[in-house]
Amino acid sequence: MSQRSFLDQLLDGAKVEWKAVEEIFDLRNGYTPSKSISEYWKDGTIPWFRMEDIRANGQILNNALQKVAKSALKGGKLFPANSIIVATSATIGEHALITVPYLSNQRFTNLILKTEYSDRFEIRFLFYYCFLLDDWCKNNTTMSSFASVDMNGFKKIQIPIPPLPAQEEIVRILDAFTELTTELASELSARKKQYNYYRDQLLSFEEGEVEWKTLGETCDVYTGGEAPESSSMSKTPTDIYKYPIFGNGAEVYGYTDRYRIDKDAVTISSIGANTGTIYFRKAHFTPIIRLKVVIPKQEGILPRYLFHALSSIAIGSKSSSVPNMNAADVKRISIPIPPLAEQERIVDILDKFDALTSSISEGLPREIELRQKQYEYYRELLLSFPKAEAGPK
């Protein structure tokens, strides 16, 4: 049985009605109570949702990181529970289902289900359908001082109304996928905490137990240069362009036909939001955009030990404006240097945890990525109702 026929079976011949967003929901703008009135923010009990809440706690929320007092309410009214917040300005393409009475800031448009439609929708079906609205929003923005959604078009987006049993089955299936991904993410978080715990234990030495030295004493420190010309690089590896180019992020910038670094090394992101982030890179690559490359000068320091040791240190920018680090900052960093045999033991233990948590091909991140793609595939499939031309485009 094909997946498409499964959706047909769910509908069981029922017609799917379509209605505009503005017909189904009351749309209300969020707002920020005045920061200059301290009583609004003192001993608050009303959750006030921002993008930070979605980032920290996911997309089904019953509590907020910040709360406001009742005196902060406009007209004394809250947005009702089981409403959906959709980011329609600044950071666009996010939404959340709020299961308690609440307020939100002005970055969100609040979708409040009208009473006459309350018995025609399972609210979690609408929550899942809002992923399609997110995509529409990202493709229909206007730019001024910041990005904002074309709200006239948004209000006209058509929403399908399948029979309630079909909605409930779709929710059951998508909830199961979501739960699996959540369980894997929780497992990954636990493994990262476990890795951090063992790393900190293994790299905690008593005073005088081992020698501490700076990177300037023990390592060569290089700074990445300009990116190669487009004519001498490729976005994907080829027989000619086979050496990776790394900047300040995790991703490969591209590939070139020559390399600057010929040894295994540790890189430190040195500009922007990722400043201080540590990566281990195998030999034969080219660093760019002020990326710092650290290579042991002597055989008494293992590159993998150097990676784990630096990962245990809070490395950050001293700048209050644009985060950045220069080579002198990096050379001042100190690390403990135990005997080579102890370094090998530490590396053996920590590499096992690192492979589980970080390996894209073996570990949990790869499993989470695959499950997320599977979930997104079935979500799109299950929400592709007849009369598709009426839906979001």
SULQUIRA-V959353 format. One record per pair of residues at least 12 apart in sequence whose C-alpha atoms are under 8 Angstrom apart, sorted by sequence separation. I is the first residue (numbers start at 1). J is the second residue. D is the distance in Angstrom with one decimal. If there is no record, write none. Layout:
# SULQUIRA-V959353
I,J,D / I,J,D
This chain:
# SULQUIRA-V959353
53,65,6.3 / 84,96,5.6 / 85,97,6.5 / 137,149,5.8 / 243,255,5.2 / 244,256,6.5 / 266,278,6.9 / 267,279,5.2 / 52,65,7.9 / 84,97,4.5 / 85,98,7.4 / 137,150,7.7 / 242,255,5.6 / 243,256,5.3 / 266,279,5.7 / 267,280,6.3 / 83,97,6.0 / 84,98,6.0 / 241,255,5.3 / 242,256,6.0 / 243,257,6.2 / 266,280,4.6 / 267,281,7.1 / 49,64,5.5 / 82,97,6.4 / 83,98,5.6 / 241,256,4.3 / 242,257,6.1 / 243,258,6.4 / 265,280,6.1 / 266,281,6.0 / 47,63,6.0 / 48,64,5.9 / 49,65,7.4 / 82,98,5.4 / 83,99,7.1 / 91,107,7.9 / 240,256,7.6 / 241,257,4.4 / 243,259,6.2 / 264,280,7.7 / 265,281,5.4 / 47,64,4.9 / 48,65,7.6 / 49,66,7.2 / 81,98,6.1 / 82,99,4.6 / 90,107,6.7 / 137,154,7.5 / 237,254,7.8 / 240,257,5.6 / 241,258,7.8 / 264,281,5.9 / 265,282,6.5 / 47,65,7.5 / 48,66,5.7 / 81,99,4.7 / 82,100,6.7 / 89,107,5.2 / 235,253,7.2 / 236,254,6.4 / 237,255,5.8 / 264,282,4.5 / 265,283,6.9 / 47,66,6.2 / 48,67,5.2 / 81,100,4.1 / 85,104,7.8 / 88,107,6.2 / 89,108,7.1 / 235,254,4.4 / 236,255,6.3 / 263,282,7.0 / 264,283,4.3 / 271,290,7.2 / 47,67,4.5 / 48,68,6.5 / 80,100,6.9 / 81,101,4.4 / 87,107,5.7 / 88,108,5.7 / 234,254,5.7 / 235,255,6.1 / 248,268,7.5 / 249,269,7.1 / 263,283,4.2 / 264,284,7.8 / 270,290,6.4 / 271,291,7.7 / 46,67,5.0 / 47,68,6.6 / 80,101,4.6 / 81,102,7.1 / 87,108,4.5 / 88,109,6.3 / 233,254,6.7 / 234,255,5.1 / 248,269,4.6 / 262,283,5.0 / 263,284,6.5 / 269,290,7.9 / 270,291,5.7 / 45,67,5.6 / 46,68,5.2 / 79,101,5.7 / 80,102,6.7 / 86,108,5.2 / 87,109,6.4 / 233,255,5.4 / 234,256,6.4 / 247,269,7.6 / 248,270,6.8 / 261,283,6.4 / 262,284,4.6 / 269,291,5.3 / 270,292,6.5 / 44,67,4.9 / 45,68,6.0 / 46,69,6.2 / 78,101,6.0 / 79,102,5.3 / 85,108,5.7 / 86,109,5.3 / 224,247,7.8 / 233,256,4.4 / 248,271,7.1 / 261,284,5.3 / 262,285,7.1 / 268,291,6.3 / 269,292,6.4 / 43,67,7.9 / 44,68,4.1 / 45,69,5.9 / 46,70,6.9 / 78,102,5.5 / 79,103,6.0 / 85,109,5.8 / 86,110,6.4 / 232,256,6.2 / 233,257,7.0 / 260,284,7.0 / 261,285,5.4 / 267,291,6.8 / 268,292,5.1 / 280,304,7.4 / 43,68,7.4 / 44,69,4.0 / 45,70,7.5 / 78,103,6.1 / 85,110,4.6 / 86,111,7.5 / 232,257,7.1 / 249,274,6.9 / 259,284,5.4 / 260,285,6.1 / 261,286,6.1 / 267,292,5.5 / 268,293,6.5 / 310,335,7.3 / 41,67,7.0 / 42,68,7.1 / 43,69,6.6 / 44,70,7.4 / 84,110,5.8 / 85,111,6.2 / 248,274,6.8 / 259,285,4.9 / 260,286,5.0 / 261,287,7.8 / 267,293,4.5 / 268,294,7.8 / 309,335,6.6 / 41,68,5.0 / 42,69,6.7 / 83,110,6.8 / 84,111,5.0 / 97,124,7.9 / 248,275,7.7 / 258,285,7.9 / 259,286,5.0 / 260,287,7.4 / 266,293,5.9 / 267,294,6.0 / 280,307,6.1 / 309,336,7.6 / 40,68,5.6 / 41,69,6.1 / 83,111,5.7 / 84,112,6.8 / 228,256,7.5 / 258,286,7.7 / 265,293,6.5 / 266,294,5.2 / 279,307,7.2 / 40,69,5.0 / 83,112,5.0 / 250,279,7.6 / 265,294,5.8 / 266,295,6.6 / 278,307,7.3 / 39,69,7.1 / 40,70,7.5 / 82,112,7.8 / 83,113,6.7 / 97,127,6.2 / 265,295,5.1 / 40,71,6.1 / 79,110,7.8 / 96,127,7.3 / 264,295,7.2 / 265,296,7.9 / 39,71,7.6 / 40,72,5.0 / 80,112,7.2 / 263,295,7.4 / 278,310,7.2 / 79,112,7.6 / 278,311,6.2 / 61,96,7.0 / 95,130,7.2 / 292,327,7.1 / 59,95,6.6 / 60,96,5.6 / 61,97,6.3 / 62,98,6.0 / 95,131,7.7 / 301,337,7.3 / 59,96,4.2 / 60,97,4.8 / 61,98,5.0 / 62,99,5.3 / 63,100,7.7 / 94,131,7.9 / 266,303,7.0 / 34,72,8.0 / 58,96,7.6 / 59,97,6.1 / 60,98,6.1 / 61,99,6.2 / 62,100,5.6 / 265,303,6.1 / 276,314,7.7 / 277,315,7.6 / 292,330,8.0 / 302,340,7.7 / 305,343,6.0 / 33,72,5.8 / 60,99,7.3 / 95,134,7.3 / 246,285,7.4 / 264,303,6.5 / 276,315,4.8 / 300,339,7.6 / 301,340,7.0 / 305,344,7.5 / 308,347,7.5 / 33,73,7.7 / 94,134,6.1 / 121,161,7.3 / 244,284,7.7 / 245,285,5.9 / 246,286,6.3 / 247,287,6.0 / 248,288,7.9 / 266,306,7.2 / 275,315,8.0 / 276,316,4.9 / 300,340,6.0 / 54,95,7.9 / 82,123,6.9 / 93,134,4.3 / 120,161,7.3 / 243,284,6.4 / 244,285,5.1 / 245,286,4.8 / 246,287,5.0 / 247,288,5.1 / 248,289,7.0 / 266,307,5.9 / 275,316,6.2 / 276,317,7.2 / 302,343,7.1 / 305,346,7.3 / 54,96,7.0 / 92,134,7.4 / 93,135,6.3 / 122,164,6.9 / 125,167,5.9 / 243,285,5.4 / 244,286,6.4 / 245,287,5.9 / 246,288,6.2 / 247,289,5.7 / 248,290,7.8 / 275,317,6.5 / 301,343,7.8 / 302,344,7.8 / 305,347,5.7 / 308,350,7.6 / 84,127,7.0 / 120,163,7.8 / 121,164,6.5 / 125,168,7.3 / 128,171,7.8 / 243,286,7.4 / 245,288,7.1 / 247,290,7.7 / 248,291,5.7 / 304,347,6.4 / 93,137,6.1 / 120,164,6.6 / 247,291,5.9 / 92,137,6.8 / 93,138,5.6 / 122,167,6.5 / 125,170,7.2 / 246,291,7.9 / 92,138,6.0 / 121,167,7.5 / 122,168,6.7 / 125,171,5.8 / 124,171,6.4 / 86,134,7.7 / 275,323,6.2 / 88,137,7.1 / 275,324,6.0 / 276,325,7.9 / 272,322,6.3 / 273,323,6.5 / 275,325,7.2 / 271,322,7.4 / 272,323,5.1 / 271,323,5.6 / 272,324,6.3 / 49,102,7.6 / 270,323,7.7 / 271,324,4.1 / 47,101,7.8 / 48,102,6.1 / 49,103,6.3 / 50,104,6.1 / 270,324,5.0 / 271,325,6.5 / 46,101,7.8 / 47,102,5.2 / 48,103,4.7 / 49,104,4.4 / 50,105,5.8 / 92,147,7.6 / 270,325,4.8 / 46,102,6.0 / 47,103,6.2 / 48,104,4.9 / 49,105,6.3 / 90,146,5.6 / 91,147,7.5 / 92,148,7.5 / 270,326,7.0 / 46,103,7.2 / 47,104,8.0 / 48,105,7.0 / 50,107,7.7 / 89,146,7.2 / 90,147,5.0 / 92,149,7.7 / 89,147,5.5 / 90,148,6.2 / 89,148,4.1 / 88,148,5.7 / 89,149,6.2 / 88,149,5.1 / 227,288,5.6 / 224,286,7.5 / 225,287,6.7 / 226,288,5.5 / 227,289,7.1 / 224,287,4.4 / 225,288,4.6 / 226,289,6.0 / 223,287,7.4 / 224,288,4.0 / 225,289,5.6 / 223,288,7.6 / 224,289,5.5 / 225,290,6.1 / 224,290,4.5 / 225,291,8.0 / 223,290,5.3 / 224,291,4.8 / 223,291,5.6 / 224,292,6.3 / 223,292,4.7 / 224,293,7.5 / 222,292,5.6 / 223,293,6.3 / 221,292,6.7 / 222,293,5.0 / 31,103,7.7 / 32,104,7.5 / 221,293,5.5 / 222,294,6.6 / 30,103,6.7 / 31,104,6.2 / 32,105,5.1 / 220,293,8.0 / 221,294,4.7 / 30,104,4.8 / 31,105,4.3 / 32,106,6.5 / 220,294,5.8 / 221,295,6.6 / 30,105,4.6 / 31,106,4.3 / 219,294,6.2 / 220,295,5.3 / 30,106,4.2 / 31,107,7.9 / 219,295,5.3 / 220,296,6.3 / 29,106,6.1 / 30,107,6.8 / 219,296,4.2 / 220,297,6.1 / 30,108,5.6 / 218,296,6.0 / 219,297,4.8 / 29,108,6.5 / 30,109,6.2 / 215,294,7.9 / 218,297,5.7 / 219,298,7.7 / 29,109,4.8 / 30,110,6.8 / 218,298,7.0 / 28,109,5.8 / 29,110,6.0 / 27,109,6.5 / 28,110,5.0 / 27,110,5.6 / 28,111,6.8 / 26,110,7.9 / 27,111,5.1 / 28,112,7.7 / 26,111,6.0 / 27,112,6.4 / 25,111,5.5 / 26,112,5.0 / 25,112,5.1 / 26,113,6.4 / 25,113,4.5 / 26,114,6.2 / 24,113,6.1 / 25,114,5.3 / 24,114,5.9 / 24,117,6.5 / 223,327,7.1 / 222,327,7.5 / 203,309,6.9 / 221,327,6.8 / 199,308,7.3 / 203,312,7.9 / 221,330,7.8 / 221,331,7.3 / 200,312,6.4 / 199,312,7.0 / 216,330,7.7 / 217,331,7.7 / 215,330,6.9 / 216,331,4.1 / 196,312,7.7 / 215,331,4.7 / 216,332,6.4 / 214,331,6.2 / 215,332,6.4 / 216,333,7.9 / 214,332,5.6 / 215,333,5.8 / 214,333,5.3 / 215,334,6.1 / 214,334,4.0 / 215,335,7.4 / 213,334,5.2 / 214,335,6.3 / 212,334,6.3 / 213,335,5.8 / 212,335,5.5 / 213,336,6.6 / 212,336,4.4 / 213,337,7.2 / 211,336,5.9 / 212,337,5.9 / 210,336,6.3 / 211,337,5.6 / 210,337,6.2 / 211,338,7.0 / 210,338,5.4 / 205,336,7.9 / 21,154,7.3 / 22,155,5.0 / 203,336,7.6 / 21,155,5.1 / 22,156,6.7 / 20,155,6.6 / 21,156,5.9 / 20,156,5.0 / 21,157,5.6 / 20,157,5.3 / 21,158,6.2 / 20,158,4.3 / 21,159,6.4 / 19,158,5.2 / 20,159,5.9 / 18,158,5.8 / 19,159,5.3 / 18,159,5.3 / 19,160,6.6 / 18,160,4.4 / 19,161,7.6 / 17,160,5.8 / 18,161,5.9 / 16,160,6.2 / 17,161,5.2 / 202,346,6.5 / 16,161,5.7 / 17,162,6.9 / 16,162,5.0 / 15,162,7.4 / 16,163,7.6 / 14,162,7.7 / 14,163,7.3 / 11,162,7.1 / 199,350,6.6 / 11,163,7.1 / 198,350,7.5 / 11,166,6.2 / 195,350,6.8 / 10,166,5.4 / 195,353,5.6 / 10,169,7.9 / 194,353,8.0 / 195,354,7.1 / 192,353,7.8 / 191,353,7.3 / 191,356,7.8 / 192,357,6.3 / 191,357,6.5 / 188,357,6.2 / 188,364,6.2 / 188,365,7.4 / 184,364,7.0 / 184,367,7.8 / 185,368,6.9 / 184,368,6.3 / 181,368,6.1 / 181,371,6.2 / 180,371,7.8 / 181,372,6.6 / 177,371,7.6 / 178,375,7.3 / 177,375,5.7 / 174,375,7.1 / 174,378,7.7 / 174,379,6.6 / 170,382,6.6 / 160,385,7.2 / 160,391,7.4 / 158,390,5.7 / 159,391,6.3 / 157,390,7.8 / 158,391,4.9 / 159,392,8.0 / 157,391,6.5 / 158,392,6.4 / 157,392,5.7 / 128,379,7.7 / 129,383,6.9 / 136,392,6.2 / 136,393,6.2 / 133,392,6.7 / 132,392,6.8 / 16,385,7.4 / 16,386,7.0 / 18,390,7.2 / 18,391,8.0 / 7,382,6.4 / 4,381,7.4 / 3,381,7.6
